[in-house]
Amino acid sequence: AGDIVATLKALGTNVTNIGILANVAVTQGDYLRLNLNTTNTSVGAGEKVTTPGYTGFPNGRRPGDDTIDTLLYFITNQTLLTGDNVNSNDVPLGGSFPFFAQPQQPRVTGVIDDNTRN
């Protein structure tokens, strides 16, 4: 944990945000959980930590929550509002259990669009 804290400090992350990140990673862990006392105001897709009324990660992660954008938000002391600009999945999430899309299948050799390039 010391190396992680040192890296966050080197990046300029303040003590408050280091505490928030430690709570997520160490105390809460990264797992999906359902709190029936917290109203789910959306499906979590396209919502960011900066969205008014946001109830997702780090307060319990939903499949559509953009965890990378949220982490960048706290690492940069709430100054980076654009995140990583990856704002959707290449395959949409399902609307019923198990919610996750089918994995990408290998492409034919020689196909230019193999979903591995920007």
Protein Blocks (a to p, Z undefined) as FASTA:
>chain_A
ZZmmmmmmmnopafklmmmmmmmmmmnopaddddfkbccfbeoiopafklghiabdfebp
afklcfklmmmmmmnoomamnlnopabdfbdcdfbdehiacddddddehiabgolaZZ
